[in-house]
Amino acid sequence: MIYNKGTGELKNWIIEEEIFDSGALGKCESIFCQGNGYLGLRAAAEEEYENTRRSLLVAGTFDKMPDDATELPNAADVTAMDIRINGEPLDLTKGECKNYSRTLNLKNGILKRSFLWTSEKGDEIQFEAWRVVSLKDLHLIASKIQITALNQDISLSVRSGIDGDRIPAPVHFSLQGKQENNGMLNLTAKTNESGVLFSLSSVQKAEIGGKQTEITARTQAESGMKIYTETAAAVAKGETFSLTKLSNVFTTRDKGADSLSQEELQARSLEHLQAVRERTFQSIAEESEKEWKERIWDTRDILIDSNREEDQLAIRFAIYHLTIMTPSHDNRMNIGAKGFSGPGYKGHSFWDTEIFMLPYFIFSSPKEARSLLEHRYNSLEAAQKNAAKNGYKGAMYPWESAWITDGEVTPEWALTGLMEHHITADVAFGVYSYYTVSGDLEFMERYGYKMIFETAKFWISRLEYNEELDRYEINHVIGPDEYKEDVNNNAYTNYMAHLNIMLAVQYAESLRTNKPYAFEAFDQDGSLSHILSEGRAKAEKIYLPRENADGLVPEDDTFLTLRDIADKDYSLSERIEESQKIAGQYGYFNVQISKQADVMVLFFLLEDLFSPEIKKKNFYYYEKRCFHDSSLSLSTHSILANDLGEKEQAYKLYTRASMIDLGPKMNSSNPGIHAASLGGIWQCTVFGFGGVRLYGDDLRIQPALPDNWSELKAPIYWKGQRLSLTISHQEFTVVNETAEEPVTILNNGKRYTFTDKLTLPC
């Protein structure tokens, strides 16, 4: 079980595991994961257990095994320690363990572990360990252990280093070299297919009672992909042995490092380690904590006054993981569906980024949002090749993305790579959302317009004309509801494609009128003229499903004709916890059940196109038939429920969403945390209960707090101005902290413009 711990200044900042369970290591290794956007380190214990899965992942370093999909390779381990007390291995499944605690401090990213252990021979020790991945120095990992002899003198040995042989299969590396240099260990390896060089270095310093006495250390390089130091010490009763270990990783995927030789990369790693080797764990941790404070928590923390403390913890947990999983240092990289917390989805990126996580960055850190969108621009050429390969024009973004030149990396057995085309419109929507919120015209001129135009060209070529009905359709697709494969006219896909084309028309017309030189530059191959003629004409005839006689917007051409099992009246818990069992019983494709929000995502993103009455009727219909068999689903339904005044249901859905990783299901996160659902938690909080929404081209703020929240405070950015929101049940106040430009918001259908401060009733 994971517990919300922390008191005083650390209240609602600490998550704790209070009981050691060797059978439930996976969940805690994932949710206690550490990182900084460059690398992610799974929270494996120092000692080894049967279910331990060590993982050190570095952003963008994809490799491909024969007959398998591209994936992030697992680098050599720097966390394992073979600790022996009087010759007996430290093993919490043997002997007796008391006072066990493992905590992650979300405020500073420090992982701490402590327990009292008595070996089977009766040797009693107090063990403490700390680990940090520096948010300031992206290459640096620091750890420290302390072992105190409690009931008698002990002979202690610790063996630790850089171990590539611990990497779980498949192994993507071939050893290039290993060496010891003045106590510093180095191991260099290369990925087998992509040829990315990794160079890892490590150095250790041991003390007893703060002094380097009665300690011997020797370095060994065994056969295989490992090199280590073995430290031995005699520790008297009451004395404390400590070992500090500093490690780093550099790769030729780092910006500007692609041409480095093996020797040059090794030198870079060793020079970096030499520069930090005399630093204490405490100084590194404090430097990282300062970065967390100044860059993240001082500018992005959200305060929730709730009678359920887990609400405050959940939003901080979300912001913490969104920080450590996002490679904002490099615009060639995107966010994986599991972040860096585990092997799930092979590190690939999906529509999760644009629809579920990008909004957090757009409203909280526009610079990082822009970097994520620049990644899509940098992969535009691969998207164009993907379109051509499939017989289309323009740019067709892959359903699963890895490195910017890889193109489609969805496993061949999955139809999603062939049919889940809405990702292309999702990317365009991300561009539109960022530009509308930020007003960043320079981004559009360098990157955004091109992406909008190229994705529109794809849809123009993708449309199929139905002569009988005189309309254009989009057939043979998979919408967000992946229970339904190879359907025609998925409503979400059709509407988003239409928006994509109309954005291209709008932007092309604007350029032709206001910046004819830019129009001519884009139109050298006739692209914009084509969009303004054929694109506009086709867009006017795209089939956009509207409500039928029952007021329902059909998910696709056949969904509402399938057998309806809603009379079974499955509860929300049954639908979530038994989703695959129940769906499999009826057949995923044969009945009116959905995997996740589909029409509901459409209502959320393009809510100004539908009346409240239509949204309400469809919400009740589709939610009852949704099995939420995706972590992406609950947050969308929560936001819409709140919009419809269903506050109790909205909060119930929100709490389920917030506990996907933090909750009691101990196998829920073994392959990694649910990255997009964490973006969803932020959206529930700010877009849902906070009522902040991009409504057309306007900023709408129309809060509706849950009954058990008394106040919400959140920062957002709009058109370059930083706004601070304070919301209660009675009123809300928006303060323009930047106060350089007037801000206009929409509330209850009326526009209000202010420069410094605005207060309105809720």
C-alpha positions in Angstrom: 0.0 0.0 0.0 1.1 3.6 -0.7 0.4 6.1 1.9 0.1 9.9 1.9 2.6 11.0 4.5 4.4 14.2 5.6 3.6 16.8 8.3 4.2 20.5 8.7 5.8 21.9 5.6 5.9 18.5 4.0 2.2 17.8 4.4 0.9 16.3 1.2 4.4 16.2 -0.4 5.4 12.6 0.7 4.3 9.2 -0.6 5.4 6.3 1.5 5.5 2.5 1.3 5.3 1.2 4.9 5.5 -2.5 4.4 8.1 -4.4 2.3 6.5 -6.8 -0.1 8.8 -8.6 -2.5 5.8 -9.5 -4.6 4.7 -5.9 -5.2 8.0 -4.3 -6.2 6.8 -3.3 -9.6 4.2 -0.7 -8.6 6.5 1.0 -6.2 9.5 0.9 -8.6 7.3 2.8 -11.1 5.6 5.4 -9.0 8.7 6.2 -6.9 10.6 6.6 -10.2 13.1 9.5 -10.4 14.2 11.5 -13.4 14.8 14.9 -15.0 13.6 14.7 -18.6 17.0 13.5 -19.8 17.0 10.3 -18.0 14.6 8.2 -15.8 15.6 5.9 -13.0 13.2 3.2 -11.8 13.2 2.9 -8.0 14.6 -0.5 -7.6 16.0 -1.4 -4.2 19.8 -1.6 -3.7 19.6 -5.3 -3.0 18.2 -7.8 -5.6 14.9 -9.7 -5.5 13.2 -12.0 -7.9 10.8 -9.4 -9.1 13.2 -6.5 -9.3 13.2 -4.7 -12.6 16.0 -2.2 -12.9 15.7 0.5 -15.5 17.8 3.4 -16.6 16.3 5.0 -19.7 17.7 8.0 -21.6 15.5 10.1 -23.8 15.6 9.6 -27.5 18.1 6.7 -27.5 15.8 4.3 -29.4 17.1 1.0 -30.8 15.5 -1.9 -32.6 15.9 -5.6 -32.1 15.4 -8.0 -35.1 11.8 -8.8 -35.7 10.6 -6.4 -33.0 9.5 -2.8 -32.6 11.8 0.1 -31.8 12.1 0.8 -28.1 14.1 2.7 -25.5 17.0 0.5 -24.5 17.7 -0.2 -20.9 21.1 1.1 -20.0 23.6 -0.4 -17.6 22.6 -0.3 -14.0 24.2 1.9 -11.4 21.9 1.3 -8.5 22.5 -2.3 -7.4 24.6 -3.0 -4.4 25.6 -6.5 -3.1 25.7 -5.8 0.6 26.9 -8.5 3.0 26.9 -8.4 6.8 29.4 -10.9 8.2 29.3 -12.6 4.8 25.5 -12.9 4.8 23.7 -11.0 1.9 21.2 -8.3 2.9 17.9 -9.8 2.0 14.6 -8.6 3.6 12.9 -11.9 2.7 15.1 -13.5 5.2 15.8 -12.7 8.8 13.5 -10.0 10.4 12.7 -6.6 9.0 11.2 -3.9 11.3 10.2 -0.2 10.8 10.4 -0.4 7.1 9.8 2.8 5.2 10.4 4.0 1.6 9.4 7.6 0.8 9.5 9.8 -2.2 9.5 13.5 -1.5 7.7 15.1 -4.4 9.0 18.5 -3.4 12.7 17.7 -4.1 12.6 14.3 -5.8 14.6 12.5 -3.1 14.0 8.8 -2.5 14.7 7.6 1.0 14.6 4.1 2.4 15.1 2.8 5.9 14.6 -0.3 8.1 15.9 -2.3 11.0 17.1 -5.7 9.9 18.2 -8.7 11.9 20.0 -11.4 9.9 19.3 -15.1 10.3 22.6 -15.2 12.2 21.4 -12.5 14.6 23.4 -9.5 13.3 21.3 -6.4 13.8 21.7 -3.3 11.6 20.0 0.0 10.9 19.9 0.7 7.2 19.2 4.0 5.5 19.6 4.9 1.8 19.0 8.1 -0.2 18.9 8.6 -4.0 18.5 11.6 -6.2 18.5 12.3 -9.9 19.6 15.9 -10.2 17.1 18.3 -11.8 20.0 20.8 -12.2 22.7 18.5 -13.7 20.8 16.3 -16.2 23.5 13.7 -16.4 24.0 13.2 -12.6 22.7 10.5 -10.3 23.7 10.5 -6.6 23.1 7.9 -3.9 24.1 7.3 -0.3 23.7 4.4 2.1 24.4 4.3 5.8 24.6 1.1 7.8 24.9 1.2 11.6 26.0 -1.9 13.6 23.5 -2.2 16.5 24.1 -5.2 18.6 27.7 -6.2 17.8 30.8 -5.6 15.7 30.3 -6.5 12.0 32.4 -7.2 9.0 30.8 -5.4 6.1 31.3 -5.5 2.3 29.6 -3.6 -0.4 30.0 -4.4 -4.1 28.7 -1.9 -6.6 29.6 -0.4 -9.9 28.2 -0.3 -13.5 26.5 -3.5 -14.5 25.2 -4.1 -18.0 24.6 -7.8 -17.3 21.7 -7.0 -15.0 19.7 -5.5 -17.9 16.4 -7.4 -18.5 16.1 -8.9 -21.9 16.2 -7.8 -24.7 19.7 -6.6 -24.5 20.3 -3.8 -27.0 24.0 -3.2 -26.3 27.4 -4.4 -27.3 30.3 -3.6 -25.0 32.8 -1.1 -26.4 35.1 -0.7 -23.4 35.5 -0.4 -19.6 38.2 1.1 -17.5 39.1 2.4 -14.1 40.8 5.8 -13.8 41.9 7.1 -10.4 39.0 5.3 -8.7 36.5 6.3 -11.4 34.8 3.5 -13.2 33.7 3.8 -16.8 31.7 1.5 -19.1 30.9 2.3 -22.7 28.5 0.4 -24.9 26.7 0.9 -28.2 23.2 0.1 -29.3 23.2 -2.7 -31.8 20.9 -1.2 -34.5 20.9 2.5 -34.1 24.5 2.8 -33.1 24.1 5.2 -30.2 27.1 5.2 -27.8 26.5 5.2 -24.1 29.2 6.1 -21.6 28.5 5.7 -17.9 30.9 6.6 -15.1 30.8 6.0 -11.4 32.8 6.8 -8.3 32.3 5.8 -4.7 33.5 7.1 -1.3 33.2 5.2 1.9 33.5 6.4 5.5 33.1 5.2 9.1 32.0 7.8 11.5 32.8 10.5 8.9 36.4 9.2 8.4 38.0 7.1 5.8 39.5 4.6 8.2 39.7 0.8 8.3 38.2 0.7 4.8 39.7 -1.2 1.8 38.4 -0.9 -1.7 39.4 -2.7 -4.9 38.1 -2.4 -8.4 37.4 -5.4 -10.5 36.3 -5.8 -14.2 34.8 -9.2 -14.6 34.1 -10.8 -18.0 30.8 -9.4 -19.5 29.4 -5.9 -19.4 30.2 -4.9 -15.8 32.9 -3.2 -13.7 32.6 -2.7 -10.0 34.3 -1.7 -6.7 34.2 -3.9 -3.7 34.5 -2.0 -0.4 35.2 -3.9 2.9 35.1 -2.4 6.4 35.1 -3.5 10.0 32.3 -1.6 11.8 32.3 -1.6 15.5 29.0 -1.8 17.5 27.4 1.7 17.4 29.4 2.9 14.5 28.0 3.9 11.1 29.4 3.0 7.8 28.4 5.3 4.9 29.0 5.0 1.1 28.3 7.8 -1.3 28.1 6.9 -5.0 28.0 9.4 -7.9 27.2 8.2 -11.4 26.6 9.8 -14.8 25.5 8.9 -18.3 26.3 10.6 -21.6 25.3 9.4 -25.1 25.9 10.4 -28.7 22.2 11.2 -28.9 22.9 14.2 -26.7 22.6 17.5 -28.6 25.8 18.2 -30.4 27.3 14.8 -29.5 26.3 12.7 -32.5 29.8 12.9 -34.0 31.8 12.1 -30.9 34.0 9.1 -31.0 34.0 6.5 -28.3 37.1 8.0 -26.7 35.7 11.5 -26.8 32.4 10.4 -25.2 34.3 8.5 -22.5 36.4 11.6 -21.8 33.3 13.8 -21.5 31.8 11.4 -19.0 35.0 11.0 -16.9 35.7 14.8 -17.0 32.2 15.5 -15.7 32.6 12.9 -12.9 36.0 14.3 -12.0 34.4 17.7 -11.6 31.8 16.5 -9.1 33.5 13.6 -7.4 34.4 15.6 -4.2 30.8 16.8 -3.7 28.7 15.4 -1.0 25.3 13.8 -1.5 23.8 16.6 0.5 25.2 19.4 -1.7 23.9 17.6 -4.9 20.5 17.0 -3.3 20.2 20.6 -2.2 21.2 22.0 -5.6 18.5 19.8 -7.2 15.9 20.8 -4.6 16.6 24.5 -5.4 15.9 23.7 -9.0 12.7 22.0 -8.1 11.6 25.0 -6.1 12.5 27.7 -8.5 11.6 26.1 -11.8 8.7 23.9 -10.8 7.0 24.5 -7.5 7.3 28.3 -7.2 5.7 28.6 -10.6 3.4 25.6 -11.1 2.2 24.3 -7.7 -1.6 24.1 -7.4 -3.2 24.5 -3.9 -6.3 22.5 -3.1 -8.1 23.1 0.2 -10.0 19.8 0.4 -11.3 17.6 3.2 -9.7 14.7 1.3 -5.9 15.2 1.5 -5.2 12.8 -1.3 -6.5 15.5 -3.7 -3.6 17.8 -2.9 -1.1 14.9 -3.1 -2.5 13.7 -6.4 -2.0 17.0 -8.3 1.5 17.3 -7.0 2.2 13.6 -7.9 1.0 14.5 -11.4 3.2 17.6 -11.7 6.2 15.7 -10.4 5.9 12.9 -12.9 5.1 15.3 -15.8 8.3 17.1 -14.9 10.6 14.1 -14.7 9.3 12.4 -17.9 9.4 15.4 -20.3 12.6 15.9 -22.4 12.1 19.6 -22.5 15.9 20.0 -23.0 15.7 18.7 -26.6 13.1 19.4 -29.2 13.9 16.2 -31.0 12.1 14.2 -28.3 8.6 13.5 -27.0 7.0 12.0 -23.9 6.6 8.2 -23.7 3.2 6.7 -22.7 4.9 5.4 -19.5 7.4 8.3 -19.2 10.7 6.8 -18.0 9.2 4.7 -15.3 9.1 1.3 -17.0 9.2 -0.7 -20.2 5.5 -0.3 -21.1 4.8 0.8 -24.7 8.5 0.7 -25.4 8.9 4.4 -24.7 6.7 5.3 -27.7 4.7 8.5 -27.9 1.0 8.6 -28.9 -1.9 11.1 -29.1 -1.5 11.1 -25.3 0.9 14.0 -25.6 -1.2 16.5 -27.6 -4.6 15.7 -26.1 -3.8 14.9 -22.5 -0.3 16.2 -21.5 0.4 19.2 -23.8 -2.4 21.3 -22.3 -0.6 21.2 -18.9 2.5 22.7 -20.6 0.6 25.1 -22.7 -1.0 26.7 -19.7 1.9 26.1 -17.2 5.1 26.3 -19.2 4.7 27.5 -22.8 8.4 27.1 -23.5 8.2 23.4 -22.8 4.9 23.1 -24.8 6.7 24.7 -27.8 9.6 22.2 -27.5 7.1 19.3 -27.6 5.5 20.7 -30.7 8.9 21.4 -32.3 9.5 17.6 -31.9 6.5 17.0 -34.2 7.9 19.5 -36.7 11.3 17.7 -36.5 9.5 14.5 -37.4 7.5 16.1 -40.2 9.6 14.6 -42.9 9.0 11.1 -41.5 5.3 11.8 -41.4 5.4 12.9 -45.0 7.1 9.6 -46.0 4.5 7.7 -43.9 1.7 9.4 -45.9 3.4 8.6 -49.3 3.9 5.0 -48.2 0.2 4.7 -47.5 -0.8 6.4 -50.8 -1.7 9.8 -49.3 -0.3 13.4 -49.6 1.0 15.7 -47.0 2.0 14.4 -43.6 0.5 11.4 -41.8 1.8 11.3 -38.3 2.5 7.7 -37.0 0.2 6.4 -34.3 3.3 5.4 -32.3 6.4 7.5 -32.5 9.9 7.0 -31.4 12.9 8.8 -32.9 12.1 11.6 -35.3 13.2 9.7 -38.4 11.7 6.4 -37.5 8.2 7.0 -38.8 5.5 4.5 -37.8 6.7 2.1 -35.0 3.5 0.5 -34.0 4.0 -3.3 -33.8 2.9 -4.9 -37.0 0.2 -7.0 -35.3 -1.7 -3.9 -34.2 -4.2 -2.4 -36.6 -3.9 1.0 -34.8 -0.8 1.8 -36.8 -2.7 1.3 -40.0 -6.1 2.8 -39.0 -5.9 5.2 -36.0 -5.4 8.2 -38.2 -6.9 10.8 -35.8 -3.4 11.3 -34.4 -2.6 13.6 -37.4 -5.5 15.9 -36.5 -4.5 15.7 -32.9 -1.1 17.1 -33.7 -2.7 19.9 -35.7 -5.0 20.6 -32.7 -2.0 20.8 -30.4 -0.5 23.4 -32.7 -3.7 25.4 -32.8 -4.1 25.2 -29.0 -0.6 26.4 -28.3 -0.8 29.3 -30.8 -4.3 30.4 -29.5 -3.2 30.3 -25.9 0.3 31.7 -26.3 0.0 34.0 -29.3 3.5 32.8 -30.4 3.5 34.0 -34.0 7.2 33.3 -34.4 6.5 29.6 -33.7 3.8 29.5 -36.3 5.9 31.2 -38.9 8.9 28.8 -38.3 7.0 25.6 -37.5 3.3 25.7 -36.9 1.9 26.8 -40.3 3.9 24.1 -42.1 2.5 21.4 -39.8 -1.1 22.6 -40.2 -0.8 22.8 -44.0 0.9 19.4 -44.4 -1.6 17.6 -42.1 -4.5 19.3 -44.0 -3.1 18.0 -47.2 -3.2 14.5 -45.8 -6.9 14.8 -44.9 -7.8 16.3 -48.3 -6.2 13.3 -49.9 -7.7 10.9 -47.3 -11.3 11.9 -47.9 -13.5 9.5 -49.9 -16.4 10.8 -51.9 -19.8 9.1 -51.5 -21.6 10.0 -54.7 -24.9 8.7 -53.6 -25.0 10.9 -50.5 -23.0 13.7 -52.1 -20.6 13.9 -49.2 -17.0 13.2 -48.2 -16.4 10.4 -45.7 -13.4 9.0 -43.8 -13.7 5.2 -43.8 -11.7 2.3 -42.4 -10.4 3.9 -39.3 -10.1 3.3 -35.6 -11.3 6.2 -33.4 -10.3 6.7 -29.7 -12.6 3.8 -28.9 -10.2 1.0 -29.8 -12.8 -1.7 -29.1 -14.2 -0.8 -32.6 -11.8 -1.5 -35.4 -12.1 -0.7 -39.1 -15.2 1.5 -38.8 -16.5 4.3 -41.1 -17.1 7.9 -40.1 -15.9 7.9 -36.6 -17.4 11.2 -35.3 -14.2 12.3 -33.4 -12.0 11.6 -36.4 -14.3 13.4 -38.9 -14.7 16.5 -36.8 -11.0 16.8 -36.0 -10.1 16.3 -39.7 -12.6 19.0 -40.7 -11.1 21.3 -38.1 -7.6 20.5 -39.4 -8.5 21.5 -42.9 -10.5 24.6 -41.9 -7.5 25.8 -39.8 -5.3 25.4 -42.9 -7.8 27.4 -44.9 -8.0 30.1 -42.2 -4.3 30.5 -41.8 -3.7 30.4 -45.6 -6.2 33.2 -46.1 -4.7 35.2 -43.4 -1.2 34.9 -44.9 -2.5 35.8 -48.4 -4.1 38.9 -47.0 -1.6 40.0 -44.4 1.7 38.5 -45.4 1.6 37.8 -49.1 5.4 37.1 -49.2 4.9 34.3 -46.6 2.0 33.0 -48.6 4.1 32.8 -51.7 6.9 31.0 -49.9 4.5 28.3 -48.7 2.7 28.2 -52.0 5.7 27.5 -54.3 4.4 24.0 -55.0 0.8 25.2 -55.1 0.0 23.7 -51.7 -1.9 26.7 -50.3 -3.8 27.3 -53.5 -4.8 23.7 -53.4 -5.9 24.0 -49.8 -7.9 27.1 -50.5 -9.7 25.6 -53.5 -10.0 21.8 -53.1 -9.6 21.8 -49.4 -12.3 24.3 -48.7 -14.6 22.6 -51.2 -14.2 19.2 -49.7 -14.4 20.5 -46.1 -17.8 21.9 -46.8 -19.0 18.4 -47.7 -17.3 16.4 -45.0 -19.8 14.2 -43.2 -20.0 15.6 -39.6 -22.4 13.3 -37.7 -25.0 15.2 -35.9 -27.6 14.1 -33.3 -30.2 11.6 -34.6 -33.9 11.5 -33.7 -33.0 10.4 -30.2 -30.5 13.2 -29.7 -27.5 10.9 -30.0 -24.4 11.7 -32.0 -23.3 8.3 -33.4 -19.8 7.3 -32.5 -19.5 5.8 -36.0 -21.8 4.5 -38.8 -22.5 1.2 -37.0 -22.1 1.8 -33.2 -25.7 2.6 -32.5 -26.9 -0.4 -34.5 -25.0 -2.9 -32.4 -26.6 -5.0 -29.6 -27.1 -2.8 -26.5 -26.2 -4.4 -23.2 -26.9 -1.3 -21.0 -29.8 -3.1 -19.4 -27.2 -5.1 -17.5 -26.6 -1.8 -15.6 -22.9 -2.5 -14.7 -21.7 -0.2 -12.0 -18.8 2.2 -12.6 -16.6 -0.1 -10.4 -17.7 -3.2 -12.3 -17.0 -1.5 -15.7 -13.5 -0.4 -14.6 -12.4 -3.4 -12.6 -13.9 -6.1 -14.9 -13.7 -4.3 -18.2 -11.8 -6.8 -20.2 -13.6 -9.8 -18.7 -17.0 -8.4 -19.4 -16.1 -6.9 -22.9 -14.5 -10.2 -23.8 -17.7 -12.1 -22.8 -19.8 -10.2 -25.4 -17.1 -9.5 -28.0 -15.4 -6.2 -28.1 -16.7 -5.4 -31.6 -20.3 -6.7 -31.3 -22.0 -4.6 -28.7 -22.4 -1.0 -27.7 -19.5 -0.7 -25.3 -16.5 1.5 -25.7 -13.0 1.2 -24.4 -12.7 4.9 -23.5 -14.0 8.3 -24.1 -14.7 8.8 -27.8 -17.6 11.1 -28.6 -16.9 12.6 -25.2 -13.4 13.7 -26.2 -15.0 15.4 -29.2 -17.5 17.3 -26.9 -14.6 18.3 -24.6 -12.3 19.6 -27.3 -14.9 21.2 -29.5 -17.6 21.9 -27.0 -18.7 25.1 -28.7 -20.1 23.1 -31.5 -22.7 21.3 -29.4 -25.6 22.5 -27.2 -25.6 21.7 -23.5 -28.7 19.6 -24.1 -27.1 17.4 -26.7 -23.9 17.0 -24.6 -26.0 16.1 -21.6 -28.0 13.4 -23.4 -24.9 11.9 -25.0 -22.9 11.9 -21.8 -25.5 9.8 -20.0 -25.8 7.5 -22.9 -22.1 6.9 -23.7 -20.8 6.9 -20.1 -23.1 4.1 -19.1 -21.6 2.1 -22.0 -18.0 3.1 -21.4 -15.8 0.5 -19.7 -12.9 3.0 -19.0 -10.5 0.3 -20.2 -7.9 3.1 -20.6 -6.4 5.4 -18.1 -7.2 8.3 -20.5 -11.0 8.0 -20.1 -11.9 8.9 -16.6 -10.6 12.5 -16.6 -12.5 13.4 -19.8 -15.8 12.0 -18.3 -15.1 13.8 -15.0 -14.7 17.2 -16.7 -17.8 16.8 -18.8 -19.8 15.6 -15.7 -18.8 18.7 -13.9 -19.8 20.9 -16.9 -23.2 19.3 -16.8 -23.7 20.0 -13.1 -23.2 16.4 -12.0 -20.8 17.4 -9.3 -21.0 14.1 -7.3 -20.3 12.0 -10.3 -17.6 14.3 -11.5 -15.7 14.0 -8.2 -16.2 10.3 -8.1 -14.7 9.9 -11.6 -11.9 12.3 -10.6 -10.9 10.3 -7.5 -10.8 7.1 -9.6 -8.6 8.8 -12.1 -6.3 10.2 -9.4 -5.8 6.8 -7.8 -4.9 4.9 -11.0 -1.2 4.9 -9.9 -1.5 6.0 -6.3 -4.3 3.6 -5.4 -4.3 0.2 -3.7 -4.1 -2.0 -6.7 -0.6 -3.3 -6.4 -0.2 -4.5 -10.0 -1.6 -1.4 -11.6 1.7 0.2 -12.5 4.2 -2.6 -12.9 5.1 -1.7 -16.5 5.2 2.0 -15.6 3.0 4.9 -14.5 0.1 6.1 -16.6 1.5 9.3 -18.1 -1.5 10.6 -19.9 -3.8 10.1 -16.9 -1.5 12.4 -14.9 -2.1 15.1 -17.5 -5.7 14.2 -17.1 -5.6 14.9 -13.3 -4.3 18.4 -14.1 -7.1 18.9 -16.6 -9.7 17.7 -14.1 -8.4 20.1 -11.6 -7.9 23.2 -13.8 -10.2 22.6 -16.8 -12.9 20.8 -14.9 -13.3 22.1 -11.4 -11.4 25.3 -12.2 -13.5 25.9 -15.2 -10.6 27.1 -17.4 -11.1 26.3 -21.0 -10.1 27.2 -24.5 -13.5 27.9 -25.8 -13.2 28.5 -29.6 -10.5 31.2 -29.5 -11.5 32.6 -26.1 -10.3 31.9 -22.6 -13.3 30.8 -20.7 -13.2 30.7 -16.9 -16.4 29.2 -15.3 -15.5 27.3 -12.1 -17.5 24.8 -10.2 -15.6 23.3 -7.3 -16.5 19.9 -5.7 -18.5 20.2 -2.5 -15.6 19.0 -0.4 -13.2 21.6 -1.8 -13.3 25.0 -0.2 -10.7 26.7 -2.3 -8.5 26.1 -5.4 -5.4 28.2 -6.4 -3.8 27.7 -9.7 -1.5 29.5 -12.1 -2.0 29.7 -15.9 -0.5 31.5 -18.8 -2.6 33.4 -21.5 -1.2 35.4 -24.3 2.2 35.8 -22.5 0.6 37.0 -19.3 0.9 34.9 -16.1 -2.5 34.7 -14.3 -3.1 33.5 -10.8 -6.6 32.1 -10.0 -8.2 31.8 -6.6 -11.5 30.1 -6.6 -14.1 29.4 -3.9 -17.7 28.3 -4.1 -18.9 32.0 -4.0 -16.5 33.8 -6.3 -13.2 33.6 -8.2 -10.4 36.1 -8.6 -8.0 36.3 -11.5 -4.8 38.3 -10.9 -2.6 39.3 -13.9 0.8 39.0 -12.3 2.6 40.1 -15.5 0.2 43.0 -16.0 1.8 44.1 -19.3 -1.2 43.5 -21.5 -5.0 43.5 -20.9 -6.6 40.1 -20.6 -10.1 39.2 -21.8 -12.0 36.2 -20.4 -15.4 34.7 -21.1 -17.7 33.9 -18.2 -21.4 32.9 -18.5 -21.5 34.2 -22.1 -20.0 37.7 -21.3 -16.5 39.0 -22.0 -14.6 40.9 -19.3 -11.3 42.7 -20.0 -8.9 43.7 -17.2 -5.2 44.5 -16.8 -4.5 43.7 -13.1 -7.3 41.9 -11.3 -10.9 40.7 -11.8 -13.3 39.1 -9.4 -16.6 37.5 -10.5 -19.3 35.4 -8.7 -19.2 31.7 -9.3 
